[in-house]
Amino acid sequence: MRKMFKVFSFTALAALLIFFSFGSQAWAGDEKTDDVKMQTVCPIMGNPINKEVFADHDGKRVYFCCAGCIDKFNADAAAFITKMEKDGITLAKTPEDDHDKGHGHDDDHGHDHG
């Protein structure tokens, strides 16, 4: 009787381990496992971004360290966006209510343009 209990216990434990091992893989597959890498540096100067200084292009918002970088970006915005996305950076989307407001586009915010 004791041997049968040990066999049953071992079988039940093995079944649970198999279930949780395969079950967790299925659940993990349901989640998005790609890490999102948001923009943290200015595409022009490489400095940390200031989220008050940005430009919107084709529904994407690009942040800069200072307002002086915006003109350089606008000269070839598509190329800068393509490079950032190839580097794995996920750009913020232009908020629906900001499409025509131009927030941060012309303000210097006291930053040195280098």
All heavy atoms as an XYZ file, in Angstrom:
885
protein
N       0.824     -1.198      0.000
C       0.000      0.000      0.000
C       0.869      1.263      0.000
O       0.579      2.201     -0.708
C      -0.912     -0.043      1.239
C      -1.805      1.129      1.367
S      -3.178      0.893      0.260
C      -4.299      2.070      0.862
N       1.910      1.255      0.801
C       2.800      2.405      0.878
C       3.498      2.644     -0.456
O       3.679      3.771     -0.875
C       3.826      2.135      1.970
C       4.513      3.364      2.460
C       5.388      3.046      3.616
N       4.621      3.152      4.839
C       5.071      3.634      5.968
N       6.329      3.997      6.036
N       4.333      3.729      7.017
N       3.892      1.554     -1.133
C       4.561      1.672     -2.428
C       3.605      2.290     -3.462
O       3.998      3.128     -4.254
C       5.051      0.302     -2.893
C       5.868      0.371     -4.151
C       6.416     -0.973     -4.522
C       7.266     -0.870     -5.765
N       7.843     -2.121     -6.160
N       2.337      1.879     -3.422
C       1.353      2.408     -4.352
C       1.148      3.901     -4.100
O       1.021      4.682     -5.035
C       0.013      1.677     -4.203
C      -0.986      2.109     -5.269
S      -2.638      1.465     -5.078
C      -2.411     -0.276     -5.181
N       1.152      4.333     -2.837
C       0.997      5.736     -2.501
C       2.172      6.543     -3.037
O       1.992      7.635     -3.586
C       0.866      5.906     -0.977
C       0.713      7.339     -0.561
C      -0.478      8.020     -0.779
C       1.771      8.026      0.030
C      -0.613      9.342     -0.410
C       1.637      9.353      0.390
C       0.439     10.012      0.178
N       3.399      6.007     -2.899
C       4.591      6.687     -3.398
C       4.529      6.824     -4.919
O       4.856      7.878     -5.472
C       5.857      5.936     -2.996
C       6.236      6.111     -1.552
C       7.532      5.381     -1.256
C       7.913      5.518      0.193
N       9.154      4.804      0.487
N       4.105      5.778     -5.605
C       4.003      5.818     -7.059
C       2.950      6.847     -7.470
O       3.172      7.648     -8.383
C       3.666      4.425     -7.639
C       3.300      4.513     -9.108
C       4.816      3.466     -7.424
N       1.825      6.822     -6.790
C       0.766      7.784     -7.102
C       1.255      9.213     -6.850
O       1.042     10.108     -7.666
C      -0.494      7.489     -6.266
C      -1.563      8.522     -6.453
C      -2.346      8.534     -7.597
C      -1.783      9.512     -5.493
C      -3.331      9.493     -7.780
C      -2.755     10.472     -5.668
C      -3.531     10.464     -6.814
N       1.904      9.444     -5.709
C       2.409     10.774     -5.371
C       3.431     11.252     -6.400
O       3.396     12.396     -6.836
C       3.058     10.769     -3.979
O       2.108     10.460     -3.005
N       4.344     10.381     -6.790
C       5.353     10.725     -7.774
C       4.700     11.063     -9.110
O       5.047     12.055     -9.758
C       6.352      9.563     -7.947
C       7.377      9.853     -9.003
C       8.438     10.705     -8.752
C       7.271      9.282    -10.261
C       9.367     10.985     -9.728
C       8.198      9.558    -11.249
C       9.257     10.414    -10.978
N       3.715     10.256     -9.517
C       3.025     10.489    -10.789
C       2.269     11.819    -10.756
O       2.318     12.590    -11.719
C       2.060      9.326    -11.092
O       2.793      8.109    -11.068
C       1.387      9.489    -12.430
N       1.596     12.098     -9.656
C       0.841     13.346     -9.537
C       1.792     14.542     -9.554
O       1.534     15.548    -10.237
C       0.014     13.342     -8.254
N       2.902     14.431     -8.848
C       3.872     15.515     -8.829
C       4.466     15.735    -10.217
O       4.595     16.874    -10.673
C       4.989     15.202     -7.824
C       6.072     16.261     -7.682
C       5.476     17.583     -7.221
C       7.144     15.790     -6.722
N       4.807     14.658    -10.911
C       5.356     14.772    -12.265
C       4.338     15.421    -13.203
O       4.694     16.273    -14.024
C       5.762     13.396    -12.783
N       3.076     15.023    -13.078
C       2.031     15.598    -13.935
C       1.885     17.099    -13.668
O       1.746     17.897    -14.601
C       0.706     14.889    -13.694
N       1.919     17.511    -12.412
C       1.825     18.929    -12.084
C       3.019     19.712    -12.623
O       2.859     20.807    -13.161
C       1.725     19.122    -10.568
C       0.370     18.777     -9.952
C       0.450     18.847     -8.431
C      -0.693     19.721    -10.467
N       4.213     19.157    -12.481
C       5.401     19.832    -13.008
C       5.322     19.997    -14.518
O       5.646     21.057    -15.054
C       6.663     19.056    -12.626
C       7.066     19.139    -11.156
C       8.227     18.192    -10.865
C       7.430     20.558    -10.774
N       4.891     18.969    -15.199
C       4.755     19.040    -16.657
C       3.703     20.069    -17.033
O       3.914     20.895    -17.920
C       4.424     17.653    -17.249
C       5.638     16.740    -17.113
C       3.984     17.771    -18.702
C       5.357     15.278    -17.446
N       2.568     20.051    -16.332
C       1.487     20.986    -16.625
C       1.965     22.436    -16.463
O       1.780     23.261    -17.337
C       0.282     20.726    -15.710
C      -0.780     21.777    -15.823
C      -1.630     21.799    -16.916
C      -0.915     22.763    -14.861
C      -2.605     22.774    -17.043
C      -1.876     23.741    -14.965
C      -2.727     23.746    -16.063
N       2.600     22.722    -15.300
C       3.039     24.092    -15.063
C       4.182     24.490    -15.981
O       4.299     25.631    -16.387
C       3.417     24.302    -13.596
C       2.217     24.435    -12.721
C       1.919     23.474    -11.774
C       1.360     25.513    -12.854
C       0.802     23.595    -10.974
C       0.236     25.640    -12.054
C      -0.043     24.673    -11.112
N       5.013     23.555    -16.345
C       6.112     23.861    -17.249
C       5.589     24.234    -18.631
O       5.968     25.244    -19.199
C       7.046     22.657    -17.296
O       7.599     22.487    -18.544
N       4.687     23.436    -19.179
C       4.127     23.746    -20.496
C       3.102     24.865    -20.407
O       2.996     25.696    -21.299
C       3.488     22.503    -21.135
C       4.497     21.523    -21.639
C       4.658     20.299    -21.028
C       5.308     21.833    -22.720
C       5.590     19.393    -21.486
C       6.243     20.944    -23.180
C       6.391     19.711    -22.568
N       2.360     24.916    -19.339
C       1.348     25.945    -19.169
C       1.949     27.330    -19.097
O       1.448     28.269    -19.684
N       3.075     27.465    -18.388
C       3.690     28.781    -18.282
C       4.262     29.223    -19.620
O       4.274     30.400    -19.932
C       4.781     28.782    -17.206
O       5.846     27.945    -17.593
N       4.723     28.289    -20.445
C       5.219     28.648    -21.766
C       4.079     29.156    -22.636
O       4.249     30.104    -23.379
C       5.891     27.450    -22.442
C       7.220     27.101    -21.810
C       7.822     25.849    -22.420
O       7.234     25.217    -23.289
N       8.994     25.490    -21.941
N       2.922     28.541    -22.527
C       1.767     28.993    -23.312
C       1.348     30.386    -22.865
O       1.063     31.245    -23.677
C       0.601     28.011    -23.158
N       1.328     30.620    -21.541
C       0.942     31.934    -21.052
C       1.974     32.977    -21.447
O       1.638     34.088    -21.810
C       0.772     31.932    -19.542
C      -0.421     31.135    -19.113
C      -1.627     31.062    -19.743
C      -0.516     30.286    -17.987
N      -2.461     30.232    -19.066
C      -1.812     29.737    -17.978
C       0.359     29.933    -16.966
C      -2.234     28.869    -16.994
C      -0.066     29.072    -15.993
C      -1.350     28.543    -16.015
N       3.238     32.620    -21.393
C       4.288     33.565    -21.775
C       4.158     33.914    -23.255
O       4.430     35.026    -23.661
C       5.668     32.988    -21.485
N       3.746     32.973    -24.077
C       3.590     33.221    -25.500
C       2.433     34.152    -25.795
O       2.408     34.791    -26.836
N       1.470     34.230    -24.871
C       0.327     35.111    -25.058
C       0.700     36.567    -24.833
O       0.058     37.463    -25.331
C      -0.809     34.720    -24.103
C      -1.411     33.368    -24.469
O      -1.219     32.914    -25.602
O      -2.075     32.779    -23.597
N       1.756     36.802    -24.045
C       2.165     38.166    -23.751
C       3.148     38.642    -24.803
O       3.862     37.870    -25.404
C       2.851     38.221    -22.384
C       1.954     37.806    -21.242
C       2.716     37.730    -19.931
O       3.892     38.121    -19.905
O       2.135     37.258    -18.958
N       3.196     39.946    -24.959
C       4.183     40.520    -25.864
C       5.518     40.518    -25.131
O       5.664     41.159    -24.096
C       3.776     41.945    -26.262
C       4.656     42.522    -27.314
C       4.148     43.861    -27.776
C       5.059     44.392    -28.857
N       4.622     45.678    -29.340
N       6.498     39.803    -25.648
C       7.768     39.665    -24.960
C       8.801     40.680    -25.421
O       9.843     40.802    -24.833
C       8.341     38.249    -25.159
O       8.467     37.994    -26.557
C       7.440     37.201    -24.527
N       8.520     41.425    -26.499
C       9.465     42.414    -26.991
C       9.507     43.595    -26.028
O       8.486     44.145    -25.657
C       9.050     42.926    -28.376
C       9.058     41.837    -29.427
O       9.824     40.879    -29.269
O       8.287     41.958    -30.399
N      10.714     43.967    -25.633
C      10.862     45.133    -24.790
C      10.732     46.382    -25.652
O      11.321     46.473    -26.717
C      12.230     45.131    -24.100
C      12.341     44.046    -23.046
O      11.301     43.674    -22.465
O      13.467     43.582    -22.808
N       9.963     47.315    -25.181
C       9.792     48.569    -25.909
C      10.882     49.523    -25.450
O      11.047     49.777    -24.270
C       8.397     49.178    -25.648
C       8.276     50.538    -26.305
C       7.314     48.238    -26.152
N      11.629     50.040    -26.400
C      12.720     50.972    -26.116
C      12.261     52.362    -26.566
O      12.280     52.684    -27.740
C      13.975     50.528    -26.877
C      15.190     51.376    -26.647
C      16.372     50.787    -27.417
C      17.535     51.728    -27.478
N      18.624     51.190    -28.319
N      11.824     53.149    -25.601
C      11.338     54.497    -25.902
C      12.528     55.440    -26.071
O      13.627     55.180    -25.597
C      10.423     54.997    -24.790
C       9.161     54.162    -24.591
S       8.134     53.971    -26.055
C       7.524     55.624    -26.282
N      12.299     56.561    -26.722
C      13.339     57.550    -26.961
C      13.774     58.188    -25.652
O      12.955     58.663    -24.871
C      12.837     58.626    -27.923
C      13.892     59.657    -28.233
C      13.359     60.857    -28.983
O      12.187     60.930    -29.313
N      14.230     61.806    -29.237
N      15.074     58.211    -25.422
C      15.626     58.843    -24.224
C      16.700     59.869    -24.555
O      17.072     60.663    -23.698
C      16.224     57.805    -23.263
O      17.243     57.081    -23.953
C      15.153     56.855    -22.744
N      17.230     59.843    -25.786
C      18.275     60.790    -26.172
C      17.883     61.550    -27.431
O      17.156     61.058    -28.281
C      19.651     60.109    -26.385
C      20.153     59.468    -25.101
C      19.597     59.091    -27.489
N      18.405     62.740    -27.533
C      18.169     63.618    -28.683
C      18.822     63.008    -29.929
O      19.985     62.613    -29.876
C      18.769     64.984    -28.373
S      18.722     66.146    -29.748
N      18.091     62.933    -31.047
C      18.676     62.349    -32.261
C      19.750     63.235    -32.898
O      20.513     62.773    -33.729
C      17.476     62.204    -33.194
C      16.504     63.230    -32.737
C      16.706     63.345    -31.246
N      19.837     64.482    -32.483
C      20.818     65.402    -33.046
C      22.091     65.434    -32.206
O      23.186     65.201    -32.708
C      20.239     66.840    -33.157
C      18.912     66.850    -33.926
C      21.261     67.777    -33.793
C      18.984     66.321    -35.340
N      21.962     65.704    -30.915
C      23.118     65.898    -30.039
C      23.472     64.670    -29.202
O      24.572     64.586    -28.683
C      22.852     67.078    -29.087
C      22.585     68.400    -29.787
S      24.036     69.093    -30.566
C      24.929     69.637    -29.132
N      22.528     63.763    -29.036
C      22.797     62.594    -28.200
C      22.646     62.853    -26.711
O      22.967     61.997    -25.894
N      22.150     64.022    -26.354
C      21.927     64.380    -24.949
C      20.573     63.849    -24.484
O      19.709     63.529    -25.309
C      21.946     65.909    -24.790
C      23.290     66.503    -25.147
O      24.322     65.885    -24.931
N      23.266     67.701    -25.706
N      20.348     63.788    -23.164
C      19.026     63.397    -22.665
C      17.948     64.335    -23.206
O      18.186     65.536    -23.365
C      19.158     63.530    -21.147
C      20.624     63.385    -20.886
C      21.305     64.015    -22.083
N      16.772     63.781    -23.478
C      15.693     64.576    -24.050
C      15.001     65.434    -23.003
O      15.035     65.141    -21.815
C      14.637     63.690    -24.763
C      14.013     62.684    -23.784
C      15.236     63.013    -25.980
C      12.833     61.933    -24.351
N      14.380     66.502    -23.483
C      13.506     67.360    -22.694
C      12.122     67.181    -23.313
O      11.906     67.596    -24.452
C      13.972     68.811    -22.788
C      13.035     69.786    -22.092
O      11.928     69.447    -21.689
N      13.488     71.019    -21.964
N      11.200     66.594    -22.590
C       9.888     66.284    -23.172
C       9.037     67.518    -23.457
O       7.952     67.399    -23.988
C       9.143     65.286    -22.296
C       9.757     63.904    -22.400
C       8.756     62.842    -22.120
C       9.333     61.492    -22.459
N       8.373     60.449    -22.355
N       9.546     68.696    -23.141
C       8.846     69.927    -23.503
C       9.313     70.447    -24.863
O       8.753     71.406    -25.386
C       9.071     70.989    -22.434
C       8.424     70.630    -21.104
C       8.662     71.687    -20.043
O       9.026     72.827    -20.396
O       8.482     71.368    -18.867
N      10.345     69.832    -25.421
C      10.900     70.267    -26.702
C      10.765     69.114    -27.685
O      11.418     68.077    -27.545
C      12.386     70.680    -26.556
C      12.924     71.206    -27.876
C      12.553     71.717    -25.458
N       9.899     69.289    -28.681
C       9.615     68.182    -29.600
C       9.166     68.686    -30.951
O       8.835     69.861    -31.126
C       8.548     67.254    -29.012
C       7.251     67.950    -28.694
C       6.277     68.139    -29.679
C       6.991     68.406    -27.425
C       5.084     68.779    -29.388
C       5.801     69.046    -27.124
C       4.847     69.234    -28.112
N       9.161     67.761    -31.908
C       8.586     68.022    -33.231
C       7.770     66.799    -33.610
O       8.118     65.672    -33.269
C       9.690     68.265    -34.259
N       6.679     67.032    -34.310
C       5.811     65.952    -34.776
C       6.001     65.781    -36.277
O       6.046     66.756    -37.019
C       4.356     66.262    -34.457
C       4.097     66.312    -32.962
O       4.724     65.558    -32.207
O       3.252     67.129    -32.552
N       6.128     64.526    -36.706
C       6.310     64.241    -38.130
C       5.601     62.930    -38.455
O       5.888     61.903    -37.834
C       7.803     64.130    -38.455
C       8.082     63.898    -39.907
N       8.029     64.908    -40.835
C       8.402     62.764    -40.577
C       8.326     64.408    -42.030
N       8.542     63.114    -41.901
N       4.678     62.947    -39.397
C       3.928     61.756    -39.815
C       3.332     60.990    -38.642
O       3.416     59.764    -38.574
C       4.818     60.829    -40.646
C       5.067     61.365    -42.045
O       4.286     62.234    -42.494
O       6.033     60.915    -42.683
N       2.743     61.720    -37.694
C       2.081     61.076    -36.557
C       3.012     60.585    -35.470
O       2.585     59.922    -34.532
N       4.295     60.915    -35.572
C       5.277     60.496    -34.568
C       5.861     61.725    -33.901
O       6.112     62.736    -34.549
C       6.384     59.672    -35.217
C       5.843     58.392    -35.808
C       6.891     57.638    -36.570
C       6.235     56.407    -37.191
N       7.136     55.685    -38.047
N       6.067     61.630    -32.593
C       6.634     62.731    -31.826
C       8.086     62.399    -31.504
O       8.389     61.343    -30.958
C       5.844     62.942    -30.541
C       6.421     64.050    -29.673
C       5.415     64.595    -28.732
N       4.454     65.404    -29.493
C       3.414     66.012    -28.957
N       3.171     65.920    -27.669
N       2.590     66.721    -29.700
N       8.973     63.334    -31.854
C      10.398     63.179    -31.585
C      10.801     64.269    -30.605
O      10.493     65.443    -30.802
C      11.225     63.300    -32.893
C      12.710     63.169    -32.603
C      10.783     62.243    -33.897
N      11.485     63.866    -29.524
C      11.914     64.799    -28.485
C      13.381     65.182    -28.697
O      14.155     64.428    -29.271
C      11.738     64.167    -27.107
C      10.293     63.882    -26.771
C       9.766     62.601    -26.899
C       9.458     64.899    -26.318
C       8.446     62.343    -26.605
C       8.130     64.645    -26.013
C       7.627     63.361    -26.156
O       6.318     63.116    -25.852
N      13.735     66.362    -28.190
C      15.086     66.891    -28.344
C      15.613     67.386    -27.013
O      14.858     67.610    -26.072
C      15.084     68.043    -29.358
C      14.510     67.631    -30.685
C      13.175     67.840    -30.970
C      15.299     66.987    -31.631
C      12.629     67.426    -32.179
C      14.759     66.579    -32.841
C      13.426     66.791    -33.112
N      16.921     67.646    -26.970
C      17.527     68.196    -25.752
C      17.270     69.691    -25.657
O      17.174     70.249    -24.564
C      19.017     67.886    -25.707
S      19.985     68.545    -27.083
N      17.158     70.352    -26.814
C      16.929     71.800    -26.830
C      16.262     72.178    -28.152
O      16.296     71.417    -29.126
C      18.232     72.565    -26.653
S      19.407     72.313    -27.996
N      15.689     73.353    -28.193
C      14.969     73.800    -29.382
C      15.887     73.984    -30.583
O      15.437     73.915    -31.728
C      14.221     75.097    -29.081
N      17.168     74.206    -30.340
C      18.106     74.384    -31.441
C      18.253     73.163    -32.324
O      18.699     73.270    -33.469
N      17.881     71.999    -31.838
C      18.010     70.762    -32.617
C      16.846     70.551    -33.586
O      16.957     69.755    -34.524
C      18.114     69.570    -31.674
S      19.637     69.552    -30.707
N      15.756     71.251    -33.386
C      14.558     71.019    -34.185
C      14.783     71.342    -35.662
O      14.380     70.573    -36.534
C      13.352     71.798    -33.609
C      13.001     71.241    -32.230
C      12.156     71.703    -34.544
C      11.923     72.022    -31.508
N      15.443     72.459    -35.974
C      15.673     72.810    -37.383
C      16.533     71.773    -38.090
O      16.272     71.430    -39.248
C      16.315     74.198    -37.495
C      15.335     75.322    -37.167
O      14.110     75.091    -37.264
O      15.799     76.426    -36.811
N      17.550     71.267    -37.406
C      18.402     70.222    -37.999
C      17.583     68.968    -38.272
O      17.733     68.332    -39.306
C      19.583     69.914    -37.099
C      20.572     71.043    -36.998
C      21.693     70.715    -36.031
C      22.598     71.918    -35.847
N      23.613     71.696    -34.827
N      16.698     68.638    -37.348
C      15.825     67.476    -37.521
C      14.887     67.695    -38.704
O      14.745     66.822    -39.569
C      15.012     67.229    -36.248
C      13.914     66.214    -36.406
C      14.181     64.860    -36.381
C      12.600     66.627    -36.598
C      13.169     63.925    -36.535
C      11.584     65.698    -36.754
C      11.868     64.339    -36.724
N      14.256     68.851    -38.763
C      13.277     69.137    -39.814
C      13.895     69.130    -41.210
O      13.190     68.917    -42.192
C      12.575     70.467    -39.551
C      11.541     70.353    -38.444
O      11.003     69.274    -38.191
N      11.289     71.456    -37.768
N      15.200     69.360    -41.312
C      15.870     69.339    -42.615
C      15.785     67.961    -43.267
O      15.763     67.853    -44.490
C      17.327     69.766    -42.468
N      15.708     66.889    -42.452
C      15.579     65.524    -42.984
C      14.919     64.619    -41.944
O      15.494     63.620    -41.507
C      16.944     64.973    -43.393
C      16.821     63.793    -44.355
O      15.681     63.370    -44.664
O      17.866     63.290    -44.785
N      13.727     65.004    -41.540
C      13.013     64.307    -40.474
C      12.846     62.816    -40.752
O      13.052     61.981    -39.868
C      11.652     64.955    -40.242
N      12.486     62.466    -41.977
C      12.258     61.054    -42.308
C      13.513     60.221    -42.085
O      13.440     59.094    -41.583
C      11.766     60.921    -43.746
N      14.668     60.756    -42.439
C      15.922     60.016    -42.262
C      16.225     59.803    -40.780
O      16.646     58.712    -40.375
C      17.076     60.739    -42.944
N      16.014     60.836    -39.951
C      16.255     60.692    -38.516
C      15.306     59.657    -37.907
O      15.712     58.827    -37.097
C      16.104     62.038    -37.800
C      17.285     62.950    -37.970
C      17.187     64.072    -38.780
C      18.489     62.699    -37.338
C      18.264     64.925    -38.948
C      19.577     63.534    -37.499
C      19.474     64.652    -38.306
N      14.037     59.706    -38.312
C      13.055     58.753    -37.783
C      13.413     57.338    -38.220
O      13.376     56.396    -37.412
C      11.631     59.148    -38.222
C      11.201     60.405    -37.461
C      10.645     58.006    -37.998
C       9.882     60.993    -37.909
N      13.782     57.169    -39.470
C      14.162     55.841    -39.969
C      15.344     55.295    -39.175
O      15.344     54.128    -38.770
C      14.516     55.901    -41.469
O      13.351     56.324    -42.187
C      14.965     54.556    -41.995
N      16.348     56.111    -38.923
C      17.519     55.661    -38.178
C      17.144     55.262    -36.753
O      17.559     54.224    -36.252
C      18.598     56.735    -38.142
C      19.849     56.249    -37.402
C      20.883     57.317    -37.248
C      22.135     56.860    -36.535
N      21.992     55.959    -35.441
N      16.330     56.090    -36.095
C      15.939     55.775    -34.719
C      15.155     54.473    -34.665
O      15.374     53.643    -33.778
C      15.140     56.934    -34.114
C      16.014     58.163    -33.878
S      15.301     59.521    -32.919
C      13.717     59.754    -33.597
N      14.245     54.270    -35.614
C      13.447     53.044    -35.620
C      14.305     51.829    -35.946
O      14.095     50.755    -35.393
C      12.265     53.189    -36.568
C      11.228     54.160    -36.007
C      10.050     54.421    -36.916
O      10.168     54.207    -38.152
O       9.002     54.851    -36.400
N      15.307     51.975    -36.831
C      16.235     50.868    -37.102
C      17.048     50.521    -35.864
O      17.437     49.375    -35.672
C      17.169     51.210    -38.264
C      16.535     51.054    -39.613
C      17.536     51.314    -40.726
C      16.876     51.164    -42.085
N      17.805     51.453    -43.183
N      17.302     51.523    -35.011
C      18.022     51.301    -33.758
C      17.117     50.713    -32.678
O      17.549     50.524    -31.543
C      18.637     52.610    -33.252
C      19.792     53.079    -34.122
O      20.338     52.271    -34.909
O      20.156     54.274    -34.024
N      15.859     50.440    -33.033
C      14.927     49.805    -32.099
C      14.172     50.757    -31.205
O      13.540     50.334    -30.238
N      14.215     52.022    -31.501
C      13.526     53.016    -30.676
C      12.078     53.139    -31.127
O      11.798     53.286    -32.311
C      14.225     54.382    -30.761
C      15.633     54.270    -30.178
C      13.417     55.463    -30.041
C      16.495     55.477    -30.422
N      11.164     53.041    -30.176
C       9.741     53.240    -30.441
C       9.421     54.691    -30.141
O       9.582     55.152    -29.013
C       8.883     52.317    -29.554
O       9.236     50.966    -29.829
C       7.406     52.526    -29.808
N       9.002     55.417    -31.154
C       8.686     56.831    -30.976
C       7.266     56.999    -30.456
O       6.368     56.215    -30.786
C       8.850     57.573    -32.300
C      10.274     57.596    -32.844
C      10.297     58.177    -34.245
C      11.180     58.396    -31.927
N       7.086     58.040    -29.666
C       5.757     58.372    -29.168
C       4.884     58.811    -30.339
O       5.378     59.322    -31.342
C       5.852     59.486    -28.130
N       3.600     58.576    -30.201
C       2.656     59.027    -31.228
C       2.235     60.459    -30.916
O       2.160     60.857    -29.762
C       1.428     58.120    -31.253
C       1.751     56.718    -31.725
C       0.517     55.863    -31.759
C       0.888     54.454    -32.211
N      -0.242     53.561    -32.226
N       1.956     61.213    -31.963
C       1.461     62.568    -31.779
C       0.079     62.483    -31.148
O      -0.811     61.836    -31.709
C       1.359     63.292    -33.136
O       2.644     63.300    -33.747
C       0.868     64.710    -32.955
N      -0.124     63.097    -29.985
C      -1.459     63.072    -29.372
C      -2.474     63.731    -30.290
O      -2.169     64.715    -30.967
C      -1.281     63.888    -28.083
C       0.189     63.829    -27.808
C       0.857     63.771    -29.149
N      -3.660     63.193    -30.322
C      -4.709     63.702    -31.207
C      -4.986     65.185    -30.992
O      -5.191     65.915    -31.935
C      -6.011     62.910    -31.008
C      -5.939     61.493    -31.538
C      -5.739     61.431    -33.044
O      -6.355     62.235    -33.768
O      -4.956     60.581    -33.496
N      -4.954     65.650    -29.747
C      -5.298     67.043    -29.466
C      -4.141     68.009    -29.712
O      -4.302     69.208    -29.611
C      -5.814     67.203    -28.035
C      -4.791     66.773    -27.005
O      -3.848     66.037    -27.349
O      -4.946     67.174    -25.831
N      -2.947     67.518    -30.085
C      -1.794     68.380    -30.309
C      -1.397     68.505    -31.775
O      -0.388     69.107    -32.091
C      -0.575     67.853    -29.541
C      -0.602     68.227    -28.080
O      -1.534     68.945    -27.678
O       0.304     67.815    -27.351
N      -2.156     67.954    -32.695
C      -1.756     67.965    -34.096
C      -1.467     69.362    -34.634
O      -0.559     69.539    -35.431
C      -2.827     67.295    -34.973
C      -2.686     65.818    -35.024
N      -1.642     65.197    -35.651
C      -3.456     64.830    -34.504
C      -1.773     63.882    -35.535
N      -2.856     63.645    -34.839
N      -2.223     70.366    -34.206
C      -2.062     71.690    -34.786
C      -1.550     72.735    -33.792
O      -1.523     73.911    -34.103
C      -3.406     72.168    -35.357
C      -3.884     71.256    -36.475
O      -3.047     70.857    -37.303
O      -5.086     70.948    -36.505
N      -1.122     72.312    -32.612
C      -0.768     73.283    -31.588
C       0.697     73.691    -31.614
O       1.021     74.777    -31.187
C      -1.127     72.746    -30.202
C      -2.625     72.670    -29.990
C      -2.927     72.272    -28.591
C      -4.433     72.171    -28.385
N      -4.770     71.747    -27.052
N       1.604     72.838    -32.010
C       3.008     73.200    -32.066
C       3.661     73.367    -30.711
O       4.553     74.164    -30.549
N       3.231     72.617    -29.698
C       3.825     72.708    -28.365
C       5.317     72.428    -28.412
O       5.754     71.450    -28.982
C       3.173     71.700    -27.410
C       1.786     72.065    -27.043
N       1.504     73.057    -26.148
C       0.594     71.586    -27.466
C       0.201     73.155    -26.028
N      -0.375     72.287    -26.810
N       6.067     73.306    -27.803
C       7.497     73.065    -27.646
C       8.324     73.329    -28.889
O       9.533     73.260    -28.832
N       7.722     73.622    -29.999
C       8.472     73.759    -31.247
C       9.338     75.009    -31.282
O      10.422     74.982    -31.830
C       7.515     73.772    -32.441
C       6.845     72.470    -32.663
N       7.201     71.627    -33.670
C       5.870     71.833    -31.979
C       6.447     70.539    -33.618
N       5.637     70.651    -32.599
N       8.857     76.109    -30.720
C       9.575     77.362    -30.850
C      10.222     77.818    -29.550
O      10.964     78.779    -29.530
C       8.617     78.468    -31.340
C       8.054     78.145    -32.699
O       8.802     77.630    -33.546
O       6.868     78.397    -32.906
N       9.956     77.143    -28.445
C      10.459     77.584    -27.153
C      11.868     77.071    -26.915
O      12.187     75.927    -27.184
C       9.550     77.075    -26.022
C       8.179     77.700    -26.092
O       8.077     78.800    -26.648
O       7.223     77.082    -25.595
N      12.725     77.934    -26.372
C      14.097     77.557    -26.076
C      14.188     76.867    -24.724
O      15.026     76.014    -24.511
C      14.980     78.799    -26.088
C      16.430     78.485    -25.844
O      16.835     77.321    -25.988
O      17.170     79.405    -25.507
N      13.325     77.205    -23.796
C      13.302     76.632    -22.444
C      14.638     76.808    -21.736
O      15.004     76.004    -20.892
C      12.915     75.143    -22.468
C      11.536     74.921    -22.992
N      10.429     75.200    -22.266
C      11.101     74.464    -24.180
C       9.345     74.917    -22.980
N       9.737     74.480    -24.153
N      15.417     77.820    -22.101
C      16.635     78.132    -21.392
C      17.787     77.191    -21.640
O      18.757     77.182    -20.902
N      17.751     76.377    -22.672
C      18.823     75.428    -22.944
C      19.867     76.031    -23.859
O      19.558     76.769    -24.789
C      18.262     74.162    -23.581
C      17.378     73.403    -22.675
N      17.842     72.659    -21.638
C      16.029     73.303    -22.626
C      16.832     72.115    -20.996
N      15.711     72.502    -21.577
N      21.113     75.679    -23.607
C      22.218     76.124    -24.451
C      22.215     75.333    -25.744
O      22.066     74.122    -25.747
C      23.529     75.898    -23.691
C      24.725     76.422    -24.459
O      24.528     77.229    -25.391
O      25.852     76.041    -24.102
N      22.356     75.988    -26.860
C      22.323     75.332    -28.162
C      23.681     74.795    -28.574
O      23.824     74.249    -29.637
C      21.809     76.306    -29.224
C      20.407     76.693    -28.989
N      19.350     75.943    -29.400
C      19.875     77.746    -28.319
C      18.220     76.523    -29.042
N      18.520     77.612    -28.389
N      24.673     74.951    -27.736
C      25.985     74.356    -27.962
C      26.694     74.942    -29.082
O      27.523     74.678    -29.758
